[in-house]
């Protein structure tokens, strides 16, 4: 006796492997089911030079990269490229090389806004997110600035020095890098405050090129030329430390008053010891953090904002607010 199998009952078993194969292929090919791969993001940070202040900026930038990785699940890195010294030509070469490397974004502390303007434009034209930190961009270039009110910072310092001197005496202003926008603004605003006080005479404006060592050398030479000098203000983070060292070397602690800028560890030690009266500090860690966050948001087509103000902090002797 022959047993016949009905064709309609056999077909599902025969076609099942074929259907499973098609489903697997569809799952592999379907973008909806495939896990997206995020491109790594790299942010270039270009400071003015090697300096302890910029080390804090770098740490803030790295903290932002960690946050971006946590939020996106992708890789984010900081490419830190400091010039060997505060030289606008060297910084321009670094910026040009950074543009060629095609990063996600570039943040830079400008040594010369006018000279670097064409390169900043070039980066923008190539679709690279760009902003400036601790600086001001060229006036006609729509870049976000991350920092603080540099004029307000200088005025607080110079008005404090006038108060310490009871409005009388010879003073000096330690300049940083004369072409750097933030340093130039501070020097101008120091001078504006002193000009309102007839008893105050600015007798010297030496330049330290954003170097603690040069600031010390310039301060020593200035005080030797002007033995009646009674006070100092500065335009950069290293200036106050260098001036403090010079005063200590000349045994003039208390005789010459100093109101510094920024709160590097040695600066705070000088304040605690009475070598320096006080300092009006920026917030470099916050600047590094928000500079990178802003680049990330700009890369995501967020609208450009003019400024992120990270604020200032005043440190006086005996306190560390």
C-alpha positions in Angstrom: 0.0 0.0 0.0 1.4 3.3 -1.0 1.1 6.4 1.2 0.8 9.8 -0.5 1.9 13.1 1.2 -0.3 16.1 0.4 1.8 18.9 -1.2 0.2 21.7 0.9 1.4 20.1 4.1 5.0 19.8 2.9 5.6 23.3 1.6 5.9 25.1 5.0 8.8 22.9 6.0 10.6 23.3 2.8 10.2 27.1 2.7 11.1 27.8 6.4 14.9 27.9 5.9 14.5 30.2 3.0 12.3 32.6 5.0 14.7 32.6 7.9 17.6 33.4 5.6 15.7 36.3 4.1 14.9 37.7 7.6 18.5 37.5 8.6 19.7 39.3 5.5 17.0 42.0 6.0 18.1 42.6 9.6 21.7 43.0 8.5 20.8 45.4 5.7 18.2 47.4 7.6 19.5 50.8 9.1 16.7 50.7 11.6 18.0 47.5 13.2 21.7 48.2 12.8 23.5 50.0 15.6 24.8 53.4 14.5 28.5 54.0 14.6 29.5 57.5 15.9 32.5 59.2 14.3 35.3 60.1 16.9 35.3 63.8 17.8 38.6 65.6 18.2 38.9 69.1 19.6 42.1 71.1 19.2 43.1 73.5 22.0 45.7 76.1 21.2 46.9 78.3 24.1 49.2 81.3 24.0 52.2 79.2 25.3 53.3 76.6 27.8 52.1 78.0 31.2 50.6 76.7 34.4 47.4 78.7 33.8 46.9 76.8 30.5 47.4 73.5 32.3 44.1 74.3 34.1 42.4 75.1 30.7 43.6 71.7 29.4 42.1 69.9 32.4 38.8 71.7 31.9 38.8 70.7 28.2 39.4 67.1 29.1 36.5 67.1 31.5 34.3 68.3 28.7 35.5 65.5 26.5 34.6 63.0 29.2 31.1 64.5 29.4 30.6 64.4 25.7 31.6 60.7 25.6 29.1 60.0 28.4 26.3 61.8 26.6 27.0 60.4 23.1 28.5 57.0 23.6 31.2 58.0 21.1 34.9 58.9 21.4 36.0 62.5 22.2 39.6 63.6 22.5 41.5 66.8 23.3 44.4 67.6 20.9 46.5 70.1 23.0 49.0 72.2 20.9 50.8 74.9 22.8 53.4 77.2 21.2 56.9 76.9 22.7 56.7 80.6 23.5 54.2 83.4 23.1 55.0 84.0 19.5 52.2 84.9 17.0 54.0 83.4 14.1 54.5 80.1 15.8 50.9 80.1 16.9 49.8 80.8 13.3 51.8 77.7 12.1 50.1 75.6 14.7 46.7 76.8 13.8 47.3 76.2 10.1 48.5 72.6 10.8 45.4 72.1 13.0 43.1 73.1 10.2 44.8 70.7 7.8 44.2 67.9 10.3 40.4 68.4 9.9 39.3 68.3 13.6 35.8 68.6 14.9 36.6 72.0 16.3 39.4 74.4 17.3 39.5 76.7 20.3 42.4 79.2 20.5 43.7 82.0 22.9 44.8 84.6 20.3 48.2 86.1 20.4 47.3 88.5 17.6 43.7 88.7 16.4 44.4 90.7 13.3 47.2 88.4 12.1 45.3 85.2 12.7 42.0 86.4 11.2 42.6 84.9 7.7 43.2 81.4 9.3 40.2 81.7 11.5 38.1 82.4 8.4 39.7 79.5 6.6 38.8 77.1 9.3 35.2 78.3 9.2 35.0 78.0 5.4 36.1 74.4 5.8 33.3 73.6 8.1 35.4 73.4 11.3 33.8 74.7 14.5 35.9 77.6 15.9 35.8 79.7 19.0 38.3 81.7 21.1 38.9 81.4 24.9 40.6 84.0 27.2 40.5 86.4 24.3 38.3 88.5 22.0 37.8 87.5 18.3 38.4 90.0 15.4 35.5 92.5 15.6 33.9 91.5 12.3 34.2 87.7 12.8 31.2 85.9 14.4 33.0 83.7 16.8 32.0 82.8 20.4 34.3 84.2 23.1 34.7 82.2 26.3 36.2 84.1 29.1 35.4 87.1 31.3 35.1 90.9 31.3 38.8 91.8 31.0 38.3 95.5 31.6 36.3 94.9 34.7 39.0 92.5 36.0 41.7 95.2 35.4 39.6 98.0 37.0 39.0 95.9 40.2 42.8 95.4 40.5 43.9 99.0 39.8 41.2 100.5 42.0 42.4 98.2 44.8 46.0 99.4 44.3 44.9 103.1 44.4 43.1 102.3 47.7 46.3 100.7 49.1 48.4 103.7 48.2 45.8 106.2 49.4 45.8 107.7 45.9 49.5 108.7 46.0 52.6 107.3 44.4 54.5 105.9 41.5 53.1 102.7 40.0 54.0 100.3 37.1 51.9 98.1 34.9 53.4 94.8 33.8 52.2 94.1 30.3 51.9 90.6 29.0 51.9 90.1 25.2 51.0 93.5 23.7 49.2 92.1 20.6 47.0 89.7 22.7 43.5 91.2 22.9 42.9 90.4 26.6 46.3 91.7 27.7 45.8 94.9 25.7 42.4 95.5 27.2 43.6 95.1 30.7 46.5 97.5 30.2 44.2 100.1 28.7 41.7 99.8 31.6 44.4 99.9 34.2 45.6 103.2 32.6 42.0 104.6 32.6 41.7 104.0 36.3 45.0 105.6 37.2 44.3 108.6 34.9 41.3 109.5 37.2 43.7 109.9 40.2 46.1 112.9 39.9 48.3 111.6 42.7 49.1 108.3 40.9 51.9 108.4 38.3 52.5 105.4 35.9 56.3 105.4 35.5 56.8 102.1 33.7 55.0 99.5 31.5 57.5 96.7 31.0 56.5 93.6 28.9 56.8 90.0 30.2 55.6 88.0 27.1 53.4 85.9 29.4 56.5 84.5 31.1 57.0 84.3 34.9 60.8 84.4 34.5 60.7 87.4 32.2 58.3 89.2 34.5 60.7 88.8 37.4 63.6 90.1 35.3 61.6 93.1 34.1 60.3 93.9 37.6 63.8 93.8 39.1 65.1 96.2 36.4 62.1 98.5 36.7 62.4 98.8 40.5 66.1 99.5 40.2 65.4 102.3 37.8 62.5 103.7 39.9 63.4 103.3 43.6 60.4 105.3 44.6 58.0 102.9 42.9 55.2 102.0 45.3 52.9 99.6 43.5 52.2 97.2 40.7 49.3 95.8 38.6 49.7 93.3 35.8 48.0 92.1 32.6 48.6 88.4 32.7 48.7 85.4 35.0 52.4 85.1 35.3 53.1 88.8 35.9 52.1 88.9 39.5 54.2 85.9 40.4 57.2 87.4 38.7 56.8 90.8 40.4 56.3 89.1 43.7 59.6 87.2 43.3 61.4 90.4 42.4 60.1 92.2 45.5 61.2 89.4 47.7 64.7 89.4 46.1 64.9 93.1 46.8 63.6 92.7 50.4 60.8 95.2 49.7 57.9 93.1 51.0 55.2 95.5 52.3 57.0 98.5 50.9 55.8 97.8 47.3 52.2 96.8 46.9 51.0 94.3 44.3 47.6 93.4 43.0 47.9 90.5 40.7 45.7 88.5 38.3 44.7 84.9 38.5 45.1 82.2 41.2 48.0 79.9 40.4 49.3 78.1 43.5 52.4 80.2 43.8 50.4 83.4 43.5 48.1 82.3 46.4 51.1 81.4 48.5 52.5 85.0 47.9 49.2 86.4 49.0 49.1 84.2 52.2 52.7 85.3 53.1 51.9 89.0 52.6 54.2 89.4 49.6 51.3 90.2 47.3 48.1 92.0 48.5 45.5 90.2 46.4 44.6 88.9 43.0 41.6 89.2 40.6 41.3 85.7 39.1 39.8 84.2 36.0 38.5 80.6 35.9 40.7 78.7 33.4 39.2 75.3 34.1 35.7 76.6 33.3 37.0 78.3 30.2 38.5 75.1 28.9 35.3 73.1 29.7 32.9 75.5 28.1 35.1 76.2 25.1 34.9 72.5 24.1 31.2 72.2 25.0 30.6 75.2 22.7 32.6 73.6 19.9 30.6 70.4 20.3 27.3 72.2 20.1 28.4 74.3 17.2 29.3 71.1 15.3 25.7 70.0 16.0 24.5 73.2 14.2 23.5 75.0 17.4 23.2 78.8 16.8 26.2 80.9 17.5 26.2 82.9 20.7 28.5 85.9 21.3 29.9 85.2 24.7 30.2 82.7 27.5 31.2 84.7 30.7 32.9 82.3 33.2 33.3 85.1 35.7 36.1 86.3 38.1 37.0 85.7 41.7 38.9 88.0 44.1 41.5 86.4 46.5 42.7 88.5 49.4 45.2 87.9 52.1 44.0 85.4 54.8 41.1 84.2 52.6 40.7 81.8 49.7 37.1 82.3 48.6 
